[in-house]
Amino acid sequence: MHTTLKNKTTLVTGVSSGIGREIAQLLAARGARVFGTARDPKSAKPIHGVEIVRMDVTDDASVNEAVQSIVGRTGPIQHLVNNAGYATSGALEETSIDEARQQFETNFFGVLRVTSAVLPGMRQTGHGRIVNISSVVGFLPAPYMGMYAASKHAVEGYTETLDHEVRRFGVRAILVQPAYTKSKINGNSRSAKVALEVYATERKRLNNVVEEGVEHGDDPCIVAEAVWKGLTAKSPLLRYPVGKGVALSRLRRFVPAGMFDRSLRKQFQLD
Ligand SMILES: NC(=O)c1ccc[n+]([C@@H]2O[C@H](COP(=O)([O-])OP(=O)(O)OC[C@H]3O[C@@H](n4cnc5c(N)ncnc54)[C@H](OP(=O)(O)O)[C@@H]3O)[C@@H](O)[C@H]2O)c1
């Protein structure tokens, strides 16, 4: 059983490319009143039925200004999709504290910041859905993208906890877990500035595996469909693994840890 999106005020972060763009487009086409964010709205390509607002999820003032301007026009935001994010590549030993902080500032504190700005309105109206775009690396390790994996693990723990706290107000928090998905994520990723020779060969190999994975990855429209399910299901699930993520999620739960460890190292061609 599904509920309708008709005219529901919906905020999607990071719609200038990739998965966010696809989510905004699909939700608007299915009747939601969609506001999509970009850090530079002028350079974001228009999306039919979507109003683009400026928002940098790492900046309190920018988040509050964007949320207030939407609420001023439509009343409380009913649906939020926290999609904005990027990946940091590099061995953990190569990643500086500052680079780790920046990664969390967008992928984790960004989610926290936008959610906290939107929640009071959801509580007051007694209805809301918050979908956080996690990743398979929210439940799997990601060698040479460890800080990215840590930020998504944080989003997982946050979302599961939030769902317990806000359910009595009619608000649900949901995770969508894509696997490799075609987008600009590789081009937008940041590399650790320190490059240690001891990691060079393996890092290069891993980067190639990830680049290939995204290039031949799932179509972002299947992620958008999972978001739609989470927003409209009468009783939403906590987690929606997507595409190749469905099999990985099952393997993680049912395959013995040692066997899983060996197969992951083989897949990533680790020495
Ligand atoms: N592609 C994959 O394989 C994959 C797999 C699993 C999960 N994901 C997740 O899916 C989400 C979307 O990524 P994508 O693959 O679509 O990558 P993408 O094409 O690079 O899009 C990332 C979006 O995030 C926005 N963004 C980045 N930093 C931001 C900030 N500080 N404030 C506001 N917006 C910001 C960008 O907008 P502007 O630069 O225009 O502001 C852009 O629209 C991310 O959370 C990512 O971790 C992706």
PDBQT file of the ligand as one rigid body, heavy atoms in Angstrom, charges set to zero:
ROOT
HETATM    1  N1  LIG A 301      27.427   7.088  -7.261  1.00  0.00    +0.000 N 
HETATM    2  C1  LIG A 301      27.604   6.081  -6.434  1.00  0.00    +0.000 C 
HETATM    3  O1  LIG A 301      28.197   5.043  -6.804  1.00  0.00    +0.000 OA
HETATM    4  C2  LIG A 301      27.014   6.146  -5.044  1.00  0.00    +0.000 A 
HETATM    5  C3  LIG A 301      26.863   4.939  -4.336  1.00  0.00    +0.000 A 
HETATM    6  C4  LIG A 301      26.330   4.972  -3.052  1.00  0.00    +0.000 A 
HETATM    7  C5  LIG A 301      25.946   6.175  -2.488  1.00  0.00    +0.000 A 
HETATM    8  N2  LIG A 301      26.098   7.333  -3.196  1.00  0.00    +0.000 N 
HETATM    9  C6  LIG A 301      25.680   8.583  -2.543  1.00  0.00    +0.000 C 
HETATM   10  O2  LIG A 301      24.728   9.244  -3.358  1.00  0.00    +0.000 OA
HETATM   11  C7  LIG A 301      24.746  10.642  -3.056  1.00  0.00    +0.000 C 
HETATM   12  C8  LIG A 301      24.782  11.422  -4.350  1.00  0.00    +0.000 C 
HETATM   13  O3  LIG A 301      26.029  11.207  -4.998  1.00  0.00    +0.000 OA
HETATM   14  P1  LIG A 301      26.183  11.060  -6.584  1.00  0.00    +0.000 P 
HETATM   15  O4  LIG A 301      26.743   9.721  -6.846  1.00  0.00    +0.000 OA
HETATM   16  O5  LIG A 301      24.968  11.484  -7.274  1.00  0.00    +0.000 OA
HETATM   17  O6  LIG A 301      27.405  12.099  -6.817  1.00  0.00    +0.000 OA
HETATM   18  P2  LIG A 301      27.498  13.480  -7.612  1.00  0.00    +0.000 P 
HETATM   19  O7  LIG A 301      27.021  13.291  -9.028  1.00  0.00    +0.000 OA
HETATM   20  O8  LIG A 301      28.879  13.958  -7.387  1.00  0.00    +0.000 OA
HETATM   21  O9  LIG A 301      26.448  14.445  -6.868  1.00  0.00    +0.000 OA
HETATM   22  C9  LIG A 301      26.706  14.922  -5.568  1.00  0.00    +0.000 C 
HETATM   23  C10 LIG A 301      25.754  16.057  -5.233  1.00  0.00    +0.000 C 
HETATM   24  O10 LIG A 301      26.036  16.477  -3.890  1.00  0.00    +0.000 OA
HETATM   25  C11 LIG A 301      26.093  17.888  -3.855  1.00  0.00    +0.000 C 
HETATM   26  N3  LIG A 301      27.000  18.387  -2.790  1.00  0.00    +0.000 N 
HETATM   27  C12 LIG A 301      28.264  18.028  -2.527  1.00  0.00    +0.000 A 
HETATM   28  N4  LIG A 301      28.739  18.728  -1.479  1.00  0.00    +0.000 NA
HETATM   29  C13 LIG A 301      27.731  19.546  -1.085  1.00  0.00    +0.000 A 
HETATM   30  C14 LIG A 301      27.581  20.532  -0.063  1.00  0.00    +0.000 A 
HETATM   31  N5  LIG A 301      28.580  20.839   0.773  1.00  0.00    +0.000 N 
HETATM   32  N6  LIG A 301      26.399  21.184   0.070  1.00  0.00    +0.000 NA
HETATM   33  C15 LIG A 301      25.392  20.916  -0.774  1.00  0.00    +0.000 A 
HETATM   34  N7  LIG A 301      25.458  20.022  -1.778  1.00  0.00    +0.000 NA
HETATM   35  C16 LIG A 301      26.627  19.352  -1.922  1.00  0.00    +0.000 A 
HETATM   36  C17 LIG A 301      26.565  18.312  -5.237  1.00  0.00    +0.000 C 
HETATM   37  O11 LIG A 301      26.010  19.585  -5.499  1.00  0.00    +0.000 OA
HETATM   38  P3  LIG A 301      26.829  20.922  -5.843  1.00  0.00    +0.000 P 
HETATM   39  O12 LIG A 301      28.270  20.543  -6.041  1.00  0.00    +0.000 OA
HETATM   40  O13 LIG A 301      26.194  21.457  -7.066  1.00  0.00    +0.000 OA
HETATM   41  O14 LIG A 301      26.586  21.814  -4.703  1.00  0.00    +0.000 OA
HETATM   42  C18 LIG A 301      25.933  17.249  -6.135  1.00  0.00    +0.000 C 
HETATM   43  O15 LIG A 301      24.666  17.681  -6.580  1.00  0.00    +0.000 OA
HETATM   44  C19 LIG A 301      25.947  10.877  -2.142  1.00  0.00    +0.000 C 
HETATM   45  O16 LIG A 301      25.512  10.968  -0.795  1.00  0.00    +0.000 OA
HETATM   46  C20 LIG A 301      26.775   9.623  -2.345  1.00  0.00    +0.000 C 
HETATM   47  O17 LIG A 301      27.580   9.333  -1.233  1.00  0.00    +0.000 OA
HETATM   48  C21 LIG A 301      26.621   7.342  -4.455  1.00  0.00    +0.000 A 
ENDROOT
TORSDOF 0
